[in-house]
């Protein structure tokens, strides 16, 4: 990497990059330890909306990862901040395990917003029609993220994106997307680090890599999780690096740091 010595932060996707449900990607636990041996800042950035940050942290700890809860920056928390700042009263499309992050912001009466995450059990005709009618009446549509699909243990599964698009199409409303690939999400995750001083490692060529590179963050695309053959050819500019897994991305980063020292 040009000017590799200016590298200060590494943003890391979780699902599909470090783990797939309760399966760790190859050598990911050991690779994270190698990365922590550097002086780089590490932030875990995820669009996961199936569970709260606390539950997600417990899952990662049980898998063997040494991660602090405050190092995890989720799109759920970004959505919570938006709901709170705009005093919204949402109808939520979220699983019960995710609602913990919205404690104190739950509304059941007179909703003026629709918040959509990954909630397969709630994507049915009646619920979507209720949301559609709220949007026609002026409610705000908030997509915690709009991923088209994600990697489940039994294969690729639909994400919330298709349902967000359906509601946009039917109601004529444009959704506010708070998670990746939103530039505001990446800026918040970087905190005071400049985009050119960071890299992003993820399995989603559009949300992780293209979203990051649009802001000036160099992107590593890993061939785990939702990666499909030739994904690296689907964006312009192409990923900075396409590697087999998270461990290989870490090897490349650490090796380059040594060359610059």
Buried (B, 14 or more C-beta within 10 A) or exposed (E): BEEBEEBBBBBBBBBBBBBBEEEBBEBBBEBBEBBEEBEBBBBBBBBBBBBBBEBBBEBBEEBEBEBEEEBBBBBBBBBBEBBEEEEBBBBBBBBEBBBBBBEEBEBEEEBBBBBBBBBBEBBEEEBBEEBBEBBEEEBBBBBBBBBBBBBBEEEEEBBBBBBBBBBBEBBEBEBBBBBBBBBBBBEBBBEEBEBBBBBBBBBBBBBBBBBBBBBEBBBBBBBBBBBEEEBBEEBEEBBBBBBEBBBBBBBBBBEBBEEEE
